[in-house]
């Protein structure tokens, strides 16, 4: 039986693949679990239309991310931290701190999009990448200064 996968199924294929499986596997498992639909001409046309819509949506999201990246490139944020002797920082500047500073500037960015290998634990100026889209990354300047 020919089917169209609606989800990624390990060992079979990706979303949208048209594959041939045994009738029982399709009727008893894949179709009831809504992992696949039968590959009729109507379903194939519907799949092609969904792919077009998905491409448009992805293109729109990428353009929005690029516009936001251009805005963020112009921004620098300042994190004030408490320091001790010899300018040793108490605590650290994390991705959550940077996301909060950006939200104060009017840009709601999820902390998981702020890419820090490890928290910042020293005074200085840092360039921090922010992953806005799978293909778009913005870099902002973070100034870590003492109170």
FENSUL-V502413 format. One record per pair of residues at least 24 apart in sequence whose ideal C-beta (glycine too) atoms are under 10 Angstrom apart, sorted by the first residue. I is the first residue (numbers start at 1). J is the second residue. If there is no record, write none. Layout:
I/J
I/J
//
This chain:
1/25
1/26
1/27
1/30
1/31
1/36
1/38
1/39
2/26
2/36
2/38
2/39
2/40
2/43
2/44
3/27
3/30
3/31
3/35
3/36
3/37
3/38
3/39
3/43
4/36
4/37
4/38
4/39
4/40
4/43
4/44
4/46
4/47
5/30
5/35
5/36
5/37
5/39
5/47
6/30
6/31
6/33
6/34
6/35
6/36
6/37
6/43
6/47
6/50
7/33
7/34
7/35
7/36
8/35
9/33
9/35
9/36
12/36
15/47
15/50
15/51
15/54
16/47
16/48
16/50
16/51
16/54
17/47
18/43
18/44
18/47
58/133
58/134
58/135
61/132
61/133
61/134
61/136
62/132
62/133
62/134
62/135
62/136
63/133
63/136
64/132
64/133
64/136
65/131
65/132
65/133
65/134
65/135
65/136
65/137
65/138
66/132
66/133
66/135
66/136
66/138
67/132
67/136
68/107
68/109
68/130
68/132
68/133
68/136
68/138
69/130
69/132
69/133
69/136
69/137
69/138
69/139
69/140
70/136
70/138
71/105
71/106
71/107
71/138
72/102
72/105
72/107
72/109
72/130
72/132
72/137
72/138
72/139
72/140
73/130
73/138
73/139
73/140
73/141
74/138
74/140
74/141
75/101
75/102
75/105
75/106
75/107
75/138
75/140
75/141
75/142
76/101
76/105
76/125
76/127
76/140
76/141
76/142
76/143
77/101
77/102
77/104
77/105
77/107
77/128
77/140
77/141
77/142
77/143
77/144
78/125
78/141
78/142
78/143
78/144
78/145
79/120
79/123
79/126
79/142
79/143
79/144
79/145
80/143
80/144
80/145
80/146
80/147
81/120
81/121
81/122
81/123
81/144
81/145
81/146
81/147
82/146
82/147
83/122
83/123
83/144
83/145
83/146
83/147
84/146
87/122
87/123
87/124
87/146
88/121
88/122
88/123
89/119
89/120
89/121
89/122
89/123
89/144
89/146
90/121
90/147
91/119
91/121
92/116
92/118
92/119
92/120
92/121
92/122
92/144
93/119
93/120
93/121
93/122
93/126
93/128
93/142
93/144
94/118
94/119
94/120
95/119
95/120
95/128
95/130
97/142
97/144
98/126
98/128
98/130
98/140
98/142
99/130
101/140
101/142
101/143
102/130
102/140
102/142
105/140
107/138
107/140
109/138
109/140
113/137
113/138
114/140
114/142
115/139
116/142
120/144
//
